[in-house]
Structures are given as structure tokens and as C-alpha cells.
């Protein structure tokens, strides 16, 4: 899918593509395509909690749950893991430099 999207957009270099996802499958797709790969923890399918369930956790439980998801994304090959999508613009800017 990544290569089909690149072709439609006229993008020729995988080094200019960022795959952002919330599942291990998303991360593996990005890694296999050779693009920058970012896992998003909060609200992710990998975390498997609704917002209500997440907010009901203690701060320690939240941290532990998020850490587990981050480790899973990194083990799958993600170069970057962000807490939530609000961190994405800054990361993309950093990659552009």
C-alpha cells in the first residue's frame, strides 16, 4: 500500500515517507517498505483501551501500559514512538532537517 500511495503521489524516495500507525502491523508495513516508521501509543489499537478506560487508570498504570506498547512498537522496528498525534508535527519537522 505504501508503494502504491507513493506512486500515486509521485514520490520516488522512501526516505521522504513517514508511516504513522497504531498497530504492530502498521509498524511492520513501514519497516518492510523502508520508510520512517512511527508508532502512536495513546488511543492505539495496540493499547486496546477506550479513552474512558485509559482515564480510569492510575498514573502508574497508564505509564506501565504505555511503556508496554512502546516496547512492542520498538521490537517491531519502529524508529520513533510518540505518545499521541500532537507530537507528530514536531517529529516530521525534525525529520525534514
C-alpha positions in Angstrom: 0.0 0.0 0.0 2.8 2.4 0.8 4.4 1.9 -2.6 1.0 2.4 -4.4 0.5 5.6 -2.5 4.0 6.8 -3.3 3.4 6.1 -7.0 0.0 8.0 -7.0 1.7 10.9 -5.3 4.8 10.9 -7.5 7.1 10.3 -4.5 10.2 8.4 -5.6 12.3 8.1 -2.4 11.2 6.1 0.7 13.4 8.4 2.8 10.8 11.1 2.3 7.9 9.0 3.5 6.6 8.6 7.1 4.3 5.7 8.1 2.4 6.5 11.2 0.3 3.8 12.8 -1.2 2.4 16.0 -0.7 -1.4 15.4 2.2 -3.8 15.1 1.0 -4.5 11.5 1.3 -0.7 10.7 4.9 -0.7 12.1 5.9 -3.8 10.2 4.5 -2.4 7.0 6.6 0.8 7.4 9.7 -1.1 8.3 9.3 -3.5 5.4 8.8 -0.6 3.0 12.0 1.1 4.3 10.2 4.3 5.3 10.4 6.3 8.5 8.1 4.4 10.9 6.2 5.9 13.9 4.1 4.2 16.4 1.4 6.2 18.3 0.7 4.9 21.8 -2.3 6.7 23.3 -5.6 5.7 21.7 -3.9 3.0 19.8 -5.4 -0.4 18.9 -2.3 -1.9 20.5 -3.1 -0.2 23.8 -6.6 -1.6 23.5 -8.4 0.8 25.8 -11.1 3.3 25.3 -10.5 6.9 26.4 -12.7 6.3 29.4 -10.8 3.1 30.4 -7.5 4.8 29.9 -8.5 7.8 32.0 -9.7 5.5 34.8 -6.2 4.1 35.2 -3.9 5.4 37.9 -0.9 7.4 36.6 1.3 4.4 37.3 -1.0 2.0 35.4 -1.1 4.4 32.4 2.7 4.6 32.4 3.1 0.8 32.6 0.5 0.3 29.8 2.1 2.9 27.5 5.6 1.6 28.2 4.5 -1.9 27.2 3.0 -0.6 23.9 6.1 1.4 23.2 8.3 -1.6 23.7 6.1 -3.6 21.3 6.4 -1.0 18.7 10.2 -0.7 19.1 10.6 -4.5 19.0 8.6 -4.5 15.7 11.1 -2.0 14.3 9.6 1.5 14.8 12.3 4.2 14.6 10.1 6.5 16.6 7.3 6.1 19.2 5.2 9.1 20.2 2.7 9.5 23.0 -0.1 10.9 20.8 -0.6 12.7 17.5 0.0 16.1 19.0 3.8 15.2 18.9 3.7 14.3 15.2 4.2 17.7 13.6 7.4 18.3 15.6 8.8 14.9 14.7 8.1 15.5 11.0 9.8 18.9 11.2 12.8 17.3 12.8 12.9 14.6 10.1 12.9 17.3 7.4 16.1 18.9 8.7 
